Amino acid sequence: MEESARLRVECYAGSRADERPLRFVLSNRRVEVIEVLDRWMGPDHRYFKIRGDDGDVYILRHDTAADAWALTMFARAGALLAPDPGRRSGTR
């Protein structure tokens, strides 16, 4: 398990170390990875866009040289799709 100040990530270690995140703890809140939505590689980092058991979406970045994890993006479940409660249909 790797740690930073507020983030600990536990990974599945398949054919290579830290193949994909299984769960992480962020500020004492444990999140199970339900689905890996996307993954990609940069020159020195690997990125995982995941959906947690809380329904939220996260992007976790793994610095392969330093073997350190960081949270680079967070979106609440439905946050982008929720209608504006102050706006009525057909009005400007």
N, C-alpha and C positions, 0 to 999 in steps of 0.2 A: 504494500500500500504506500503510495507517494503522498506527501503532504506539502502544502504551502501554509501561510498564516491562517487562512480560513477555509481551505479546501483540502479534503482528503479524497482520493479516488482509488477504488478497488477495481482491478481489471481482470479479465479473462486472459490467461497466458496460454495461447495455443501454440502454433508453430514458431511464434516469436514472442518476446516479452511484451506485456501490456498491449495485447492485440486489440482489445476494445474494452470500454468501461462497462462494469456491471452495476455499480452503485457508487454514490459519492456522498460525503457529508459536507454541508456548507453551513457554517455558523451554527453548529449543533443540530442541524436538520438533516436527516437521512433521506436520500432520494434513490429509489431503485430505478434502474434504466429499463424501461418497458420496450423501447424500440430505438434502433439506430436509424435515423432518418436519412443521414448522408455522412460521408467521410471523405476527406481529401488530405493531400500532403502538400506542404510548402517546403522550402529549402531546409529548414531546421525544425519544423514543427509538423505535427499531425493534428488534424481537427476532426471532431466528432459532433455532429448535430444530433441530439438525442431528445426523446420524449421521456419524461419521468413519470413515476406512478402518481404524481400529483396532477398530471395532464399538461404541465408546463413544458416549454421547449428551451433547451440549453445548447450552447456551443462550448465544448471543452477543448482546450488547446494543450497538447503535450509537447513540451520542449524536449526533444530527444537527446540533445547534448547534455543538458542540465538534469534530465530526468525529473522535470517539474511540471505540474499541471496548473492551469489557470482557467477561470470562467471568463469567456470573452463576449457572451451574449446570453440574454435571458428574456423570455416572453411568456407572460401568463397565458394560460389556456383561454382561447377565445378573445383575447385582448384586441386583436386586430379586426375581429369580425363583429364585435359587440356594437349595437346601434347606439347612437347618441341619444340618451334619454330625454334631453331637452329639445330635441328636434322632432317635429311631427311630420308625417308623410305628406308630401304635396306643398309644404311651406318652405320659404327661403330663409 
